[in-house]
Amino acid sequence: MLCNGGLSGQHFLNALARSASEDGYRVGVDFGGILYDKKALSKYDEMDYLFLFAPATEMTRDAIETSYMPIHTVLLAPQVRYLYQAMSERVDGTEIKCIAIEPITFAEMAVKELFTLIK
């Protein structure tokens, strides 16, 4: 999930991870920079989902192409949803989904509904 780098995004992802875990999935949460550290990523090899948070400025086309783990979905927190068009263009031609989280979904921590879009 791309955000402004504050705690609300991390809090939201932790809630999303708890919800997925309650549904029986093996889930991890970490900082997005881990995508470029093969050794650090290895601790998540057995996970079904790895939710990452990072400042919106970190998601470049180069970052997508040099990640050691495939990226399946990019979530945009409400604070950076204005970047949706630019991010959609960045992932164009890939299998990556781009989802702008609605402010009400974020505020109400409606993570179960969001997880159905990610799966």
Disulfide bonds with the S-S distance in Angstrom:
none
